[in-house]
Amino acid sequence: MFLLSFIPDALIQLVVNGVLIAGIVGCVVSFFFGFFVRWMPWIIPYRMILQLLGLILLIAGVYFKGGVGVEMEWRERVKVAQEQVKAAEERAEKINKDLEQTKKEKDRAVAESKAKIKETIVIQATTIDEKCKVAPEVLSIINDAAKKPK
């Protein structure tokens, strides 16, 4: 059925309908064979072939008609799914822009918080003595640095 996508839909419908109509005509002619023999006596030897060919064409036409119907239904579903994907991509693009803006704001808040803590450390640097003993005030600064910025 994949190869049918390269053939125009109208041509496929024409061929399938042609096979179906030929099968119907073949079956009708073979059913009313006695009526047609009056005007065309040369078809008498071809009666069995005409009946088989008409039946085969009728069965093939019905089968192909159903197959083409299903193919067209799937093509419609694919078209709807592609439209939904396109709409989802547009929504995703908008949401990504919003997320990027939010991330930039959080990064800015983190940078401001880091700068503020660094300034506090520079101001409190005198409380750290030569032996690197940490005063309780410095521990509170370090704890503040570990918190998430708001």
C-alpha positions as CSV (number, residue, x, y, z in Angstrom):
1,M,0.0,0.0,0.0
2,F,3.0,2.3,0.4
3,L,3.4,2.5,-3.3
4,L,-0.1,3.8,-3.7
5,S,1.0,7.1,-2.1
6,F,2.9,7.9,-5.4
7,I,-0.2,7.4,-7.6
8,P,-2.9,10.2,-7.7
9,D,-6.0,9.3,-5.7
10,A,-8.3,9.9,-8.7
11,L,-6.4,7.4,-10.8
12,I,-6.6,4.7,-8.1
13,Q,-10.3,5.3,-7.7
14,L,-10.8,5.1,-11.5
15,V,-9.0,1.8,-11.7
16,V,-10.7,0.2,-8.8
17,N,-14.1,1.4,-10.0
18,G,-13.3,0.1,-13.4
19,V,-12.4,-3.4,-12.1
20,L,-15.6,-3.4,-10.0
21,I,-17.8,-2.4,-12.9
22,A,-16.1,-4.9,-15.2
23,G,-16.8,-7.6,-12.7
24,I,-20.4,-6.6,-12.3
25,V,-20.9,-6.5,-16.0
26,G,-19.2,-9.9,-16.4
27,C,-21.4,-11.5,-13.8
28,V,-24.6,-9.9,-15.3
29,V,-23.6,-11.1,-18.8
30,S,-22.9,-14.6,-17.5
31,F,-26.1,-14.7,-15.5
32,F,-28.2,-13.7,-18.5
33,F,-26.1,-15.7,-20.9
34,G,-29.0,-17.2,-22.8
35,F,-30.3,-13.7,-23.6
36,F,-27.0,-12.5,-25.0
37,V,-26.4,-15.6,-27.1
38,R,-29.2,-14.6,-29.5
39,W,-27.3,-11.6,-30.7
40,M,-23.7,-12.8,-30.1
41,P,-23.5,-16.5,-30.8
42,W,-19.7,-16.4,-31.1
43,I,-19.5,-16.1,-27.2
44,I,-20.8,-19.6,-26.6
45,P,-17.4,-21.2,-26.3
46,Y,-16.3,-18.5,-23.9
47,R,-19.1,-18.9,-21.4
48,M,-17.1,-20.6,-18.6
49,I,-14.2,-18.1,-19.0
50,L,-16.6,-15.2,-19.0
51,Q,-18.2,-16.4,-15.8
52,L,-14.9,-17.0,-14.0
53,L,-13.4,-13.7,-15.2
54,G,-16.5,-11.8,-14.2
55,L,-16.5,-13.4,-10.7
56,I,-12.8,-12.9,-10.2
57,L,-13.1,-9.2,-11.3
58,L,-16.1,-8.7,-9.0
59,I,-14.3,-10.2,-6.0
60,A,-11.1,-8.3,-6.8
61,G,-13.1,-5.0,-7.3
62,V,-14.8,-5.4,-4.0
63,Y,-11.6,-6.2,-2.2
64,F,-9.7,-3.3,-3.8
65,K,-12.6,-0.9,-3.1
66,G,-12.4,-1.8,0.6
67,G,-8.6,-1.5,0.6
68,V,-8.7,1.9,-1.0
69,G,-11.3,3.0,1.4
70,V,-9.1,2.0,4.3
71,E,-6.1,3.7,2.7
72,M,-8.0,7.0,2.3
73,E,-9.2,6.7,5.9
74,W,-5.6,6.3,7.1
75,R,-4.4,9.2,5.0
76,E,-7.0,11.4,6.6
77,R,-5.9,10.2,10.1
78,V,-2.3,11.0,9.2
79,K,-3.3,14.5,8.0
80,V,-5.1,15.1,11.3
81,A,-2.1,13.8,13.3
82,Q,0.3,16.0,11.4
83,E,-1.9,19.1,12.2
84,Q,-1.9,18.1,15.8
85,V,1.9,17.7,15.8
86,K,2.3,21.1,14.2
87,A,0.0,22.7,16.8
88,A,2.0,20.9,19.6
89,E,5.3,22.2,18.2
90,E,4.0,25.7,18.2
91,R,2.8,25.4,21.8
92,A,6.2,23.8,22.7
93,E,8.1,26.7,21.2
94,K,6.1,29.2,23.2
95,I,6.5,27.2,26.4
96,N,10.3,26.8,25.8
97,K,10.5,30.6,25.4
98,D,8.7,31.0,28.7
99,L,11.0,28.5,30.4
100,E,14.1,30.2,29.0
101,Q,12.9,33.5,30.4
102,T,12.3,31.9,33.8
103,K,15.7,30.3,33.8
104,K,17.3,33.7,33.0
105,E,15.5,35.3,35.9
106,K,16.6,32.5,38.2
107,D,20.2,32.7,37.0
108,R,20.1,36.5,37.6
109,A,18.8,35.9,41.1
110,V,21.5,33.4,41.8
111,A,24.2,35.8,40.6
112,E,22.8,38.6,42.7
113,S,22.7,36.3,45.7
114,K,26.4,35.2,45.1
115,A,27.5,38.8,44.8
116,K,25.7,39.7,48.0
117,I,27.3,36.8,49.9
118,K,30.7,37.6,48.6
119,E,30.4,41.2,49.8
120,T,29.3,39.9,53.2
121,I,32.3,37.6,53.3
122,V,34.6,40.5,52.4
123,I,33.1,42.6,55.2
124,Q,33.3,39.8,57.7
125,A,36.9,38.8,56.6
126,T,38.3,40.5,59.7
127,T,36.5,38.0,62.0
128,I,38.6,35.1,60.6
129,D,41.9,35.0,62.5
130,E,45.3,33.8,61.3
131,K,44.8,30.2,62.4
132,C,41.8,29.9,60.2
133,K,39.3,29.4,63.0
134,V,35.8,30.1,61.8
135,A,33.7,32.4,63.9
136,P,30.0,31.7,64.3
137,E,29.1,34.7,62.2
138,V,31.0,33.2,59.2
139,L,29.1,29.9,59.6
140,S,25.8,31.8,59.3
141,I,27.1,33.4,56.1
142,I,28.1,30.0,54.7
143,N,24.7,28.6,55.6
144,D,23.0,31.6,53.9
145,A,25.1,30.9,50.8
146,A,23.9,27.3,50.7
147,K,20.2,28.3,50.6
148,K,18.3,28.7,47.4
149,P,17.8,32.3,46.3
150,K,14.3,33.5,46.1
